[in-house]
Amino acid sequence: MTPLEIYLNSRMGKPVLRRIAWEHRSRGFPAPLGDFIRHKLWKWPYRHMRSYPWSVGLEPHRSGSWTISLGANTVTTTVPLSEWIGPIDRPVTIVAGGPSARNHPVGELASGKRLIIAVNGVPAFLAEKGIRPDAWIVSDPRLATQIETNFPHAAGTPLAVPANVAASIAIRSPGELARRPLCLIERVNQWHGVRSLEDKPLLELNERSGSPFLFPAKGVVKSMVGWSRRPELGFFSGCTVVFAALQIAIGLGARDIEIVGMDLSDQGHAYSEGKIALASSLGMNYEERILPSFELMHDALHETGVEVRNLSPVCPLPQRLFAASREQ
């Protein structure tokens, strides 16, 4: 077991349990005092745990699975990433929600020759073509409601989501979580139940653990920019869910990947978001976070034999980043 795995297995220690106990107590205090206490409880290095609904229990296991519960009732037990959809042994198509997806012959995916990974609200778009994805990934913790509106279009589809999203869904739609293979994914250095690390200790822990994470030369960048060789230990957001999906798919063995609808254009989506649309920050994050993330992906995949193709005709990312890699 690497030092990083040992660190992650120390989840839910006394510092966290004390904070959760005070979180529950604070709910009985007048609003100004309760709000002040909760703000103090979940400041850095535990700020990433501030958005959890603490009425939901999350119990981690050494196997990488979690038990999600409401009171004394178990909602579901998740599966480790390695068991989520099993090893990927066929070509993969990641379907993103950019408008260009509507101009792609998506209907051809119905043959089953390619494993289809949908992200965010894409199951609704695929349902228009009579297609149900093989896997579904959501990395943005704000999209719990969007996931729930897509459940009718992805019955039983394996779902990978952050722990706080799963906890929110457990309150309103516990049965949907129990009726599908569910995997909890976590952003690097925002692991549930342990404190975030400062840059130097994080980089040292990564190095002593065999460097499962590739960080940019200029520093950690809040763990948004980077590449994870072991997504079961954490992923980098890259400020776009497709980047998380790429780390997961390649981590599970995918070697031939095409991406449909990754426009990065702030021009809406191929699917309707109704009243739950979120303001896009893709354009604002492109230069500092999205582009550097894909450049690191390109470096990480050099001479690995993994091929990633971006089929969007409007995506601003340079095509050189998606040139087929070559094995030595």
C-alpha positions in Angstrom: 0.0 0.0 0.0 1.4 3.4 -1.0 1.7 6.4 1.4 -1.2 8.0 -0.5 -3.4 5.0 -0.1 -2.5 4.9 3.6 -3.5 8.6 3.9 -6.9 7.9 2.2 -7.5 5.0 4.5 -7.3 7.4 7.4 -10.6 8.9 6.5 -13.2 10.0 9.1 -10.7 10.5 11.9 -11.5 12.3 15.1 -11.0 15.8 13.6 -13.7 15.1 11.0 -16.0 13.3 13.4 -15.8 16.2 15.9 -16.7 18.7 13.1 -19.7 16.6 12.0 -20.9 16.4 15.6 -20.7 20.2 15.9 -22.4 20.5 12.5 -25.4 18.7 13.9 -25.4 20.7 17.2 -25.2 24.0 15.3 -28.5 23.3 13.6 -30.2 23.9 17.0 -28.7 27.4 17.4 -30.1 30.7 16.2 -29.3 31.3 12.5 -26.5 33.8 12.8 -24.7 31.8 15.4 -25.2 28.5 13.6 -24.0 29.9 10.3 -20.9 31.3 12.0 -20.1 28.0 13.6 -20.5 26.0 10.4 -18.3 28.5 8.5 -15.6 28.0 11.1 -16.0 24.2 11.1 -15.5 23.8 7.3 -12.9 26.4 6.5 -9.7 25.2 4.8 -8.3 22.5 5.0 -11.8 21.0 5.3 -13.6 23.5 3.0 -14.2 20.9 0.4 -16.6 19.1 2.8 -18.8 22.2 3.4 -21.5 21.2 0.9 -22.3 17.8 2.3 -25.8 17.1 3.5 -24.9 15.7 6.9 -28.2 13.9 7.3 -26.8 11.3 4.9 -24.2 8.9 6.2 -21.1 8.1 4.1 -19.0 5.2 5.4 -15.9 4.4 3.4 -14.4 0.9 3.2 -10.8 -0.2 2.5 -12.0 -1.9 -0.7 -12.9 1.5 -2.2 -16.6 1.0 -1.8 -18.8 3.2 0.4 -22.1 2.6 2.3 -24.6 5.4 1.9 -27.3 5.6 4.5 -30.2 7.6 5.7 -30.6 7.2 9.5 -30.5 3.5 10.2 -31.4 2.6 6.7 -28.8 1.7 4.1 -29.5 3.3 0.7 -26.8 1.5 -1.2 -23.3 0.3 -1.1 -21.2 1.7 -4.0 -18.6 -0.3 -6.0 -14.9 0.5 -6.4 -14.0 2.1 -9.8 -12.3 -1.1 -10.9 -15.7 -3.0 -10.5 -17.9 -0.2 -11.8 -18.2 -1.3 -15.5 -15.2 -3.7 -15.5 -12.1 -3.4 -17.7 -12.8 -1.6 -21.0 -12.0 -3.8 -23.9 -13.6 -2.0 -26.9 -13.5 1.4 -28.5 -15.1 4.2 -26.5 -17.2 7.2 -27.5 -17.6 10.0 -24.9 -20.7 12.0 -25.7 -20.6 15.5 -24.4 -23.4 18.0 -24.6 -22.1 20.7 -26.9 -24.4 21.8 -29.8 -22.2 20.1 -32.4 -23.3 16.7 -31.1 -26.6 17.3 -32.9 -24.7 17.2 -36.2 -22.9 14.0 -35.5 -24.4 10.7 -36.7 -25.0 9.6 -33.1 -27.5 7.0 -34.3 -24.5 4.9 -35.5 -23.6 4.3 -31.9 -26.7 2.1 -31.5 -24.7 -0.9 -33.0 -23.0 -1.5 -29.7 -19.5 -1.7 -31.3 -18.4 1.2 -29.1 -18.9 1.7 -25.4 -20.8 4.9 -24.9 -20.0 7.2 -22.0 -22.5 10.0 -21.4 -21.7 13.1 -19.3 -23.9 15.5 -17.4 -27.4 15.8 -19.1 -26.5 13.8 -22.3 -28.7 10.8 -21.5 -31.7 12.9 -22.4 -30.1 13.8 -25.8 -29.2 10.1 -26.5 -32.7 9.0 -25.6 -34.0 11.1 -28.6 -32.0 8.7 -30.8 -33.2 5.6 -28.9 -29.8 5.1 -27.3 -29.0 4.4 -23.6 -25.4 4.9 -22.6 -23.2 2.2 -21.2 -21.9 4.5 -18.5 -22.7 8.0 -17.1 -20.2 10.4 -15.5 -20.9 13.7 -13.7 -18.1 15.6 -12.0 -19.8 18.9 -11.1 -21.2 18.9 -7.6 -23.9 21.4 -8.6 -25.6 19.0 -11.0 -27.5 16.7 -8.6 -30.9 18.0 -9.9 -29.8 17.5 -13.5 -28.9 13.9 -12.7 -32.3 13.3 -11.2 -34.2 14.7 -14.3 -32.1 12.3 -16.5 -32.9 9.1 -14.5 -35.8 8.1 -16.8 -33.4 8.2 -19.8 -30.7 6.1 -18.1 -32.5 3.3 -16.2 -29.9 1.1 -14.5 -27.0 2.8 -16.2 -23.7 2.7 -14.1 -23.2 6.2 -12.6 -20.0 7.8 -11.3 -20.4 11.0 -9.3 -18.7 12.9 -6.5 -19.7 11.9 -3.0 -21.5 15.0 -2.1 -23.7 14.6 -5.3 -24.6 11.1 -4.3 -25.5 12.2 -0.8 -27.8 14.9 -2.2 -29.5 12.4 -4.5 -29.9 9.9 -1.6 -32.3 12.3 0.1 -34.7 12.6 -2.8 -34.1 9.6 -5.0 -32.6 6.8 -2.9 -34.1 4.1 -5.0 -32.3 5.3 -8.2 -29.0 5.0 -6.5 -29.7 1.5 -5.4 -30.9 0.4 -8.9 -27.6 0.9 -10.7 -23.8 0.3 -10.2 -22.7 3.5 -8.4 -19.2 4.7 -8.0 -18.0 7.7 -6.0 -15.2 9.7 -7.6 -13.2 12.4 -5.9 -11.1 15.3 -7.1 -7.4 15.2 -6.1 -6.8 16.8 -2.7 -10.5 17.2 -2.1 -11.0 13.7 -0.6 -14.0 13.1 1.7 -13.0 12.6 5.3 -9.4 13.9 5.2 -8.0 17.4 5.2 -6.6 19.0 2.0 -2.9 19.2 1.9 -0.7 22.2 1.1 1.2 22.1 -2.2 4.6 20.8 -0.9 3.2 17.9 1.2 0.9 16.9 -1.6 3.6 16.8 -4.2 5.9 14.8 -1.8 3.1 12.3 -1.0 2.5 11.9 -4.7 6.2 11.3 -5.4 6.5 8.8 -2.6 3.5 6.9 -3.9 4.9 6.4 -7.4 3.5 9.6 -8.9 0.0 8.5 -9.8 -0.7 12.2 -10.5 0.9 14.4 -13.1 1.0 18.0 -11.9 1.9 21.0 -14.0 5.4 22.4 -13.6 4.1 25.7 -12.2 2.4 24.1 -9.2 -0.8 22.4 -8.0 -3.3 24.9 -9.4 -5.9 23.8 -6.9 -5.8 20.3 -8.3 -7.8 21.4 -11.3 -4.9 21.1 -13.8 -3.2 17.7 -14.0 -3.6 14.1 -15.1 -4.4 11.1 -13.0 -3.0 7.7 -13.9 -5.0 6.2 -11.1 -8.5 7.9 -11.1 -9.7 5.6 -8.4 -7.4 7.7 -6.1 -8.6 11.0 -7.5 -9.1 12.9 -10.8 -8.4 16.4 -12.0 -11.4 18.5 -13.1 -9.8 20.3 -16.0 -12.9 22.5 -15.6 -14.8 20.2 -18.0 -16.4 16.8 -17.3 -15.0 15.3 -20.4 -11.5 15.6 -18.9 -12.7 13.6 -15.9 -14.3 11.0 -18.2 -11.0 10.6 -20.1 -9.0 9.9 -16.9 -11.6 7.3 -15.8 -11.9 5.6 -19.2 -8.2 5.4 -19.8 -7.7 4.3 -16.2 -10.1 1.4 -16.9 -8.1 0.3 -20.0 -9.6 2.2 -22.9 -7.1 2.7 -25.8 -9.3 4.0 -28.6 -11.5 7.0 -27.6 -13.4 9.5 -29.6 -15.1 12.6 -28.2 -18.4 13.9 -29.6 -19.8 17.3 -28.7 -16.9 18.8 -26.7 -17.3 22.3 -28.1 -16.1 24.4 -25.1 -18.0 27.2 -26.6 -20.4 28.6 -24.0 -23.2 28.2 -26.6 -25.5 26.0 -24.7 -26.1 22.3 -24.9 -27.5 19.7 -27.3 -30.0 18.8 -24.6 -32.6 21.0 -22.8 -31.6 22.1 -19.3 -35.0 23.6 -18.5 -35.0 25.8 -15.4 -31.8 24.2 -14.0 -29.3 25.7 -16.5 -26.0 26.8 -14.9 -24.0 29.7 -16.2 -21.0 28.4 -18.2 -17.5 29.2 -17.3 -15.8 27.3 -20.1 -14.6 30.5 -21.9 -13.3 32.0 -18.7 -11.3 28.9 -17.7 -10.0 27.9 -21.2 -6.5 29.5 -21.1 -5.6 28.9 -17.5 -7.1 25.5 -16.8 -8.7 23.7 -19.7 -5.9 24.1 -22.3 -3.1 23.3 -19.8 -5.0 20.2 -18.6 -5.3 18.7 -22.1 -1.6 19.6 -22.8 -0.7 17.4 -19.7 -3.0 14.7 -21.0 -1.1 14.8 -24.3 2.2 14.5 -22.4 1.0 11.7 -20.2 -0.3 9.6 -23.1 2.8 10.1 -25.3 4.1 6.7 -26.6 1.4 4.8 -24.6 -0.5 3.6 -27.7 -3.7 5.3 -26.4 -5.5 7.3 -29.1 -7.9 10.1 -28.3 -9.8 11.9 -31.1 -11.8 15.1 -30.7 -14.6 15.1 -33.3 -16.0 18.6 -32.5 -15.5 20.9 -35.5 -15.7 24.0 -33.3 -13.6 23.1 -30.2 -10.7 25.6 -29.7 -8.3 22.9 -28.4 -5.4 22.3 -30.9 -5.7 19.1 -32.8 -2.1 18.3 -32.1 -3.2 17.4 -28.6 -5.3 14.6 -30.0 -2.8 13.1 -32.4 -2.6 9.4 -32.0 0.2 8.4 -29.6 2.7 5.7 -30.6 4.2 2.9 -28.6 7.9 2.6 -28.6 
